[in-house]
Every structure is written in structure tokens, then in C-alpha cells.
Amino acid sequence: MISNREYIELFITRSLEESVDNLMLSDKNFLVPKDKIHEYVGKVLSIPYIEYIDYIRHNIGSVNDDQLTQSSSFSACTTDMCKALEWQGNPGMHFVDIGQLFPQYVKVKNDAAYRKYGENQIKTSTQLGLTFEYYGCWYLTCVGYIYNELEEQHQKSLLARTILRTPLYQHIMIGLLEKDVDLTDYMQSLSDSTKGRRSGSILRMINLCLDECRKDGISYHNLFIPKYSATEKKLVMAIQEGYNGSVQTLELDFSHKPTPNRQSQADTRMLNPKVILYSVYDDKDVRILIHNMMELYEGTTIMNIVAECQKEFHQRYFGMEPNDWRHLICDYVRKVTERPNLQEEEVFRYVMAI
């Protein structure tokens, strides 16, 4: 009988998954054996998370800049990506084609913008184990085919394990179990503004792993996250506190908390902890996302827009509760559409006159 360690090795190296993916590539009429993949994922999830961490501790890879995640909408990298590629028939797609699957998220409608968006999302999907690249084309993996059939908690637990295949996250997670970790230590080649932009995407991946740690009672240390202050033109640091076994939700704290590995950076300033968006007009990115969604051909609802804004900007405005987003967007949408009685679940479409 195969041991847990042997099974973990199959999973981390993608050996079994690649054998199925290769069959998909060699035969376009190949039917993915979903029942077998469900059994495989069930076994993967049955193995305690700490055993995966113990495995990578002794089989750790090398970090490079290509592993620094950059993505916009997490759903576009996961549920929506799996739906879109399967609906297309999983033919193998290039970056531009992939970007065009998500017009609601692309601000400028040209090939360069579609290419960049498609590249960022599909590469993140690959880090999550849902897609793979073959000679410049990108495909849904066998796991990607069944991802949307999993319960939400199982999806999160699976991603917490697939993320551990990437050496960057191997190093960060092993580090967090032993000491405080500063994300900037892994971003030395990037400019300060790029560090700030990338940190949200990287943090989102790490937090999937930390959620699993807390679920399984695995303690970890503090995480320092860089944010870029455009007004001061410098990095400012946030701290996400560690976990010692007590009930806790993940929150960034921008108040100064001296620790040994930060004392040498006495000039670091903390952001205003009151990170709340008071008006849609104050953030161009939020406004663009709202208008892109309102212009969807099939229409949308206020609550759909609220959900997307929460997913996209929760790190930027982490002080906002769900009702804060709902009231903010309700007021804005009803004002610009001149429909004060528009219901939150009512499907509508609005295109601004040029």
C-alpha cells in the first residue's frame, strides 16, 4: 500500500496528473476520468497539511522572480478560468485569447492589454495547479476539470496544497513556522512600487496556506507585507500577526510593532489604519471595474458588482465590511444610471454615452 509520503511525492511532482494531462494532449477525444480524479483529490485532502510541509522542508526548490505571483481577480484564476477553458473545449490558448475571455476586467480593449491580463491570470492558475503550459499554449489540467465540482472548503484546502509546489511559497511557509518573515526578502530585484503591487497577489496565495494551518492547528509567526505609498513614494510595512493555536482571523495591522528583524528599518512608516473607501470617485480602479461590469452584454446586478469589488480590492480597503461595499456601490450605481429604485438583485446593463 502506498504511504502518505509516497503519495505526497506523487502530488508535489505532479506525476500522476501529468500522465493524465499528456493523454489529453495526445488524444483530443480523450475523456477526463473525473471519478478517478475525485478519488485522487480526496486522498490528497485526507493527508494532514503538516505532512506536506514536512515533505517540502526536505525537498525544497530554488526561488526565482518568475514565481512572484501577479494576478488581478482571484476568481478569474480559479473558478472562472476553469469554466471558460472547459467551455472553449480546452483547445490550448495563447495569452491574448485568454485575456479576451475576461473583457469585464480589462480596462483597455487591445491585444497588449488582453495579453498582459491573460498572462498574469493563467500563470497564477498554473501555480494553483489548475492549468499547464505546453509549447506556448495553455490548457486546463485534469484537476482543473473537477475543481468547480468540489465543495468550497475542499477547493481552498486543495489550493493550499498545490501552492506548496512553488519554491517561493515553500520557503515562505517553512520560514513562517520558524520565525517572522518579511516578504521584501524575496522581492529584492523589484522596484518599490512593483513590490507594493505584487504583495497583494502573493499575500492572497500565502493566506490560503495559513488558513489551512489554522484549520489544522499549526502555529506560525508574523508576516511583514510591503505596501507602496504613492504620496510618500516609498514602501510602508504592514504586519499580519502569527498564530499560536487560538481563534483568529487574518488581519493586516499598520500600527508600529517593533520586532528584531524590523528594528534596523527605523525609518519605516506605517499606513493609516483607517483603510476605507468613502467614495467610488476616489479610486479610479474601483470605478473602472464597476463600469466594466455594468457594460457586460448579458447584464449584471448590484450584488454581483459588490462581490467582485470585495474580491478585487479587499486587500486595499481591508477596513471595509460587506455592508460598507454594498451601500457604497448601491449609491454609486443608482446615481450614474439615474435609477434610484434599481433593486440589488435586479439584472441591468448600462453603457455610458461617449
ABEGO torsion letter per residue (X at the ends): XBBAAAAAAAAAAGAAAAAAAAAAAABAABBBBAAAAAAAAAAAAABBAAAAAAAAAAABBBBBAAABBBBBBAAAABAAAAAAAAAAGGAEBBAAAAAAABAAABABBBAAAAAAAAAAAAAAAAAAGABBBBGGBBBBBAAAAAAAABBAAAAAAAAAAAAAABAAAAAAAAAAAABBBBAAAAAAABBAAAAAAAAAAAAAAAAAAAAAAAAAGBBBBBBBBBBBBAAAGBBBBBBBBBBAGBBBBBBBBABBBBBAAAAABAABBBBBABBBBABAAABAAAAAAAAAAAABAAEBBAAAAAAAAAAAAAAABAABBAAAAAAAAAAAAAAAAGBAABBAABBBBBBBBX
